[in-house]
Amino acid sequence: MTGLLLGAWLLVIAWQVEEHQRVVGAAKSDLLSRAHEIAGTLSAVTHALSFRGAIFQERLEPVLNELVKNRTNSLVKLIYVGLLNTDGDPVVAVGDTNLFSHEILAGSELWSDNYVTFVLPVVGASVSPEGDHPTVVLPPRSNFTNGAPHFPRREPRPDETNSAGTNEFSATNFPPPTNGEMGPPPPPEDDKRPPEGGDRPRGGNRRPPWMRGMSDAEFKALVAKRELHGLVLAMSTENYRAVCTRDWWLRCIIGFFAGISAFGAGLAWRNIGRTADLQIRLVRASELNSHLKELNLAAAGLAHETRNPLNLIRGQAQMISRLPDASFDVREKSKTIVDETDKVTAQLTEFINYSRPREVRRTKVALTAACQEVVRTLGYDLEEKKLHIEVTGDPLAIEADEQLLRQVLFNLLLNAIQAAGENGKIQVAVQRAGASEAAFEIRDDGPGVPPENRQEIFKPYFTTHQKGTGLGLAVVQQIVLAHGWEIACLGHDPRGAVFRITHFKIAA
């Protein structure tokens, strides 16, 4: 299951990476589309501003400056615009002219940290008959060599000749004279006449009237220098980088939450497995508990039924020992039978008490008074060992099952009497442990309980007395836990042991 979740998370990560690449590609395509839109706009501008195939620089530069200014305030900022000639040199450039270099002409686009440069075709003005605007396109990349492009020119048709009778065709913008224009001013209207020797040729380009005085070599050099063949646009990538960064963070967040989901699913699956295992264990424990309850009831019933024949044996042994003709040896053996029977009967009684279900019926019980009554019940044992017992404390009333509480007090006092020597001292103290709780202690001056046995002493059949059954303190702990109290065995300086019960709830 872990491998499956890990594979699903890796699949989500791969999907997000692919989606991010798609968004990056879409952002690049958007920039390229904007660049083509600008190129189309400039093509339309060159057509609109052309006059007899020439574009005046004073008219073109303000348009380009306004274009850069408007684009600077838009989402896609335009940093640089350059119109190129055949040799790849800028004819007209506006914006940050430091961005241009012939290296950017080696490809159609060049990306840097803050801007991207596009090299695009542009439709420029050309020397041609009226109504004929041939298109000048950007050459393919294979025509870029040594950092400078070589743009192919369209060969003239056989019927296309200039005024000198030669086949010359170009799409030319003319160099600015001293007045700042990109070509000489147009001739007066009366100069627009057919060339000497016949009518103006139809269907082809010809040299402008004001350039007829140039030689062919000068005209070709001028065409190569000033005709429009390409466009360089430098656009800011700020918005592009913002889109890519925002999308990257979005993909990271999706991947993070996908990982958290996979991790949570893994934990949930593991908890489900553990829960199922615990449920199986609980079912088995419940079955075992039911079996133990049945076994406990059977054992308690067996112990109860065993006491009847033991009482019969004890009675018969006492009758035999009282016969007038009974010998001394018979009487001693009868006494031994009675003593051993009493031991077995006491053990069976303790076992029955330990195996009995503890159903607590809480009532208001005077704790100090109950202690004094139990002390009076054990008066014969105290006098036999000449023990001194002292009961102190406030007369507090607690919430407890009175019968079970008396059994706890009886077993603890009997254990203290058995532990103390002759002329010993036992202290019983009842004290308030808080606003709503009380505590109870029984101290003796016997040999005490070693630290390693202070937890084991409450287990069944663990005893340090020869005459003990090992179930008295186990019964005490069982009753204490049924009430929600706590019991502990502590050391008593300089000698002896202390049994302390806490968390008695004081009755209102």
N, C-alpha and C positions, 0 to 999 in steps of 0.2 A: 504494500500500500504506500509506503514511503517513496519507493521508486516511481510509482505512478503519479503521485502528487508532485514530485520533483520534475518529472517529465512534463507534466501539465504546466508548471510554472515556467520552465525553460521554453515551452511552446509559446506561452504568452509573451515572454521577453523577446523571442524571435519575431513574433507578430508585431510587437511595438517598434522594434528596430526597423522592420520593413515599412511600417506605416510612417515612421519618421523620415525614412529615405524618400517615401512618396511625397510627403509634405515639402521636403527640401527641393525635390525635383519640380513640384508644382510652383514653389516660390521662384525658382530659377526661370521656369517657363513664363511666369508672370512678368519678370523683369525683361525677358527677351521679347515678349509681346508688347510691352510698353516701348521698348526700343524700336521695334518695327512700326509702331504707331507714330513715333516721333519721326522716323525715316520717311514714312508716307506723308506726314505733314510737311516735312522739308521738301519733298518732291513736289508737292502741290505749290509750296511757296516759290520754288525756283521757276515753275511754269508761270505763276502769276506775276512774278517780278521780271521775267525775261522780256527783253525788247530786241527784236531782230537777233535772237540767239545770245544776247549779252545780258548779264545781271549786274546792275550797278551796286557796288559795295556799300555805298551810303544808304541804299534801300535795304540790303540784305542784313547788315550787321545789327541794326535796331530790332529787326524781327527775331534774329537769333538771341540777342540779349533779353528780349522780352520772354522768349521761350524758356531760357535758362532761369530767369527770375520767377516765372510762374511755376516751373517745375521744382524750384528750390523750396517753395512753400507747400508743395504737395507731399503725398506719402512717398512717392518715388522721386527723389531729388536728382536733378540733372546738374552735374558738376562741370562738364566740358563738352563742347560741340565743335567738331572740326570737319570741314569739307576738303577732301583730298583731290589732288590732281593725278595725272597718270603715273608720276614717279612716287606717289605716296606722300607728298609734302602737303601741309595744310595750305589751302588757298585762302580760306576765311576761317578763323577760330575765335571762339568766345569762351569765357569761363576761366578755369584754372589751366592755363596753357602749359604749365610745368608737367602736367600728367601725360602729355603726348611724347611718344618716342617711336621710332620705326620698329622696335621689337614687338609692339602690340599688333603689327600688321602680319605677324607670322601665323595668326589664327583668326578665327571669327570672333573669339571672346577671350578675355584675360581677366582672371579673378585675383584680387588682392584683399588685404584685410578690411579696408574701408570702402572700396569702390570696385566696380566691374566695368571693363571697357569692351564695347561691341564694335565690330567693323562690319558695316552694312552697305548695301548698294543704295544709290540715290539717283533719281531721275533729274538731270540738270538741263539747263538751257543749251541749245546748240545752234549752229549756223545752218539754217535749213529754209526751204521755201515756206511761205505762210501756210499754216494749217498742218504742217508736218513736223512732229516732235518725236524724233527717234529716241528710243530709250537706251541709256548707257547703264549696263549692269556690271556688278562686281565680279571679277574673274574667280574661278575656283581656287581652293587653297594651293593646288599644285603650281599655280602661277606665282606664288610668293617665294622669292629667292633672295637670300642675303638681306633679309629684313625689309625689302622694298618690293611692292607688288608691281607686276607688269600686266596692265589691263588690255585685253584684246580690243581691237577696233574693227568696226564693220567695214568691209571693203565696199567701195562705191559700185553702183550698177553701171553698166556700160553707158547709159544715157546721162549719168551724173557727172557733169564737168563744171569747173568754175569759169570765171570770166577770162582766165588766161588760157583756157582750153585744156587744162590738166585735170586728171581724175583725183581730186582732193576732197576728203570728207572729214569733219571733226565736230565734236560737241564741245564748244569752246566758250570759256569765260575769259574775258580780256583783262589784262593788267591795268591797275588804276593809274591814270595820269596824275598830274600834279593837283588836280581838283579833287582827288580821293575816290573817284569812281573806278569800277572794275573794268572799264573800257572807255574809249573816247565817246564824247557825246554824239547822239545821232545826228546825221546830216540834215540839213533843211529839206523841207518837203520837195522843193524843186529839184533836188539832187537825186530823187528816186526815179531813175529812168533806166531803160534797158541799156546794156553795155553796147559799146561801139561794135559795129559789124553785124547787128541783128537783134532780134527779140531776146528777152530773158529766157533761159532754158527752163523747161517744165519738169516737175517731179524729182528734183534733186537739190542738194545743198550747194551753196556757192559762197564765196568770200564776201563778207559785208562790204558795203560800198566804201566805208571810211578806211578799210584795210587794203584797198586795191593797190595802193602805192607800195606795199611790202613785197619783197621778193618771196619766192616759195619757201626758201630755207628759213627766213625770218618768221613767216607765217606758221610753219610747222613747229618751230621752237616755241612760239607763243602759244600755240594750241597745246603742246605737251606740258607747258607750265601752268596754264590757266583753266583748262577744261576740267569739269567735274566728273570724277569716276568713282568716288567712294565717300563714306561718311563714318566718322569715329565719334562714338558717344561714350562718355564716362558718367556712370550713374552711381549714386551712393547705395551702399548695401546695408544701411542702418536698419531700414524696415525689414529687409530680408533676414538679417541676423536676429532681429527681435522676434520675428515669426519662428525662425528655427530654434532659438533659445526657449521661447515659450512652449513650443511643441515638445522640445526635448525634456523640459521639466514636467510637462504633462505625462509624457511616456514614462519618465522615472517614477512619478507618483503612482501611475497605474501599475507599473512593475512592482513597486514597493507594496502596494495594497494587495496585489496578486500573491506576493510572497507571504504577506501576513495571513491572507486567506488560506493559502496552502498549509502554512504552519499551524493555523488554528484548526483546519480540517484534520491534519495529522494528530494534533493533540486530542481532538474530539474522538477520532477513530481509536486512538490508544485508550482514552478514558472509557469508550464504549466497550472495548475489549476487556479492560480491567473490571468494569462494572458487571459485565457478563460473567467473568471469572468469580467475582465476589458473590454474585447471585447464586452461582453454582455452589460455592463454599457455604453460603448461608443455608441453602437447601440441605446440604449434607450435614451442616451443624445442627439444623433444626431436626433432621431425622435422628442424628445422634443424641440430641437433647431429649427427644421424645423417648428414645430407647433407654436413656439413662433415668428418665423419670419413671418409666415402667419398672426398670431394674431397682430403682430406689424404693418404689412402693412395695415391690416383691420382697426386698431385703428387710424393709421395716415390718412388713407383715410376718416374715419369718422370725425376726427378732422378738416381736410381740408374742407369737405363738410359742417361742422357745422359753419364755419366762414362766409359763404355766407349769410345765414339767419340772423346771428348776425349783419353783416354789414347793412343788410336791416332794421333791427329793430333800429339800431343806427341812420341810416339816417332818418327814420320816426319820431323818437323821437326828432331829431334836427329840423325837419320841423314843428312839433307841437309846439315846444317851440318858434319858430319864427313867429307864426301867430299873426296878429295885435290884434285880440280879445282874445288872450290866457291870462288867468288869471295868477296871480303870483303863485298860488298853482300848476297849470298845468305846468308852466315853471320849477318849482323846481323838480317836479316828472320826467319831461322829462330829466332834467340834471342828475338825479340819474340813470335813465335808460341808458343814454349814458356812465356814469362812470362804471357802473357794466358790461356793454357790452364790454367796453375797457379792463376790467380785465379778463373777460373770453376769449376774443380774444388773449390777451397776453399769457395767460396760454396755449391756443391751439397752438400758434406759438412756444412756448418753447417746448411743447410736440412733435410737428412735427420735430423740430430741433434735439431733443434727440433721437427720433426713426428713424431718417434718417441714412442709412448706411454711414459709414465714409470711403470714397475712397480718399486716400491721393495722391495728384499729386504734387510732390516736385518740387519747383523752387527756384531760388535765390531771397531771400527777405531781404531788408534792415530793420533790426529789430528796430533800433532807429527811423528811418523815419516812419515806420508803427505805432509806439507808438505815435508819434507827430500828425499824421493824426487822430488817434482815439481820442486823447485828444481834437482836434479841433471839432470833431463831437459831443462831449459831452460838448461843451463850454457853452450851455444854462443852463445845470444842474449844472455846476460848478459855474456860476455866480449867479444862483438862491440861492445857499447855501453859497455863498461868500467863496468858497474854494480856497486855493492856491495849485497849482500842479507844481511839478518840475521834469523834465526829464533829467537824466544825464547818462553818459556812453560813451563808444567808439562807433563810427559809424560802427557797425559790420553787416555783411551780413550772413544769415544762410540759411540752406536748409529746406523748409517747404512749405506746401500748403498755399498760400497767403490768400485766402478767409477764411479758417479755422483759421489761425493765427489771423486775424483781429477779428473774432468772439470771440476767447479766450481773446484777449486784451480788447475788448469791455465789455464782461461779468465781467472780473476782475475789471476794472475801475468803471463800474456801481455799483458793489458790494461795492467797497471802498467809492464811493460817498454816497451810502445809509448808510454805517456804520459811516462815519465821521459826526460830528456836524457842525453847522455854524461857519465860520471863521477857519475851520480846515485845515489840511495840508496833502497832499498826495505826496509821493515820488515814482518815477519810475526810476529804475536803471538797466542799461544794462552793464554787465561786462564779461571779459574774464575769464573762469575757467580753462583754459589749452591751450595746443598748438592747439587743434582742437575743443574745446568745449566752449560754452558760457552759461551764466545764466541770468535770468530775475527776478526782484523782484518788488512788489508793496507794499508799506507801507502806513498805515493810522494811525491816532491818535484817532480812535473811541474806543468803549468799549472793543474791542478784542473778541477773541473766547476762551471759557473755554477749558482747556486741554482735558477734557473728550469728547468734541464735535469736536475736530480737525480732527478726522477721519470720524465722522458721517456727517460732513458738506458737503461732496462730494456725499452723497447718494441722490437719487431722492426724491423730496418733503420734504426734511429737510431744514428748514429755520429759521432764528432768526429775520427776519424782517416781520413786519405786512403786508407790501405791496409786499413781495417777493413771487415768484411762487415755489421756491424750486427745480427748474430745471436748473438754470443758472450755478452753480458750477458743477453739474452733467454733463452738456454738456461740460464744460471746461475739466474735467477729461477724458471724453470720447475722446475728440480730442487729448489731451496730450498723452494718452496711444496709440492711433492710430499712432502717430508719433514716439513712442519709448522714449518719454521724461518722466520726473518725476515731480510731483507737491506735495507740502507740505504746510500745514498751521502752522505757528509758532507764538510765542508770540513776541511782540514788546515793549521793555522797553522805557519809564515807562508805556506806555499804547498803545493800538492799536493792530493790527494784521499785519502779513507779509505773503504774498503768494509768494512762490519761485518756479520757474520752472527751472530745470537743464537738462543737456545733450543736449542742442542745438548743432547741428553740424555746425561748421563754414564752409561756402561755400568757395571754392578755389577762 
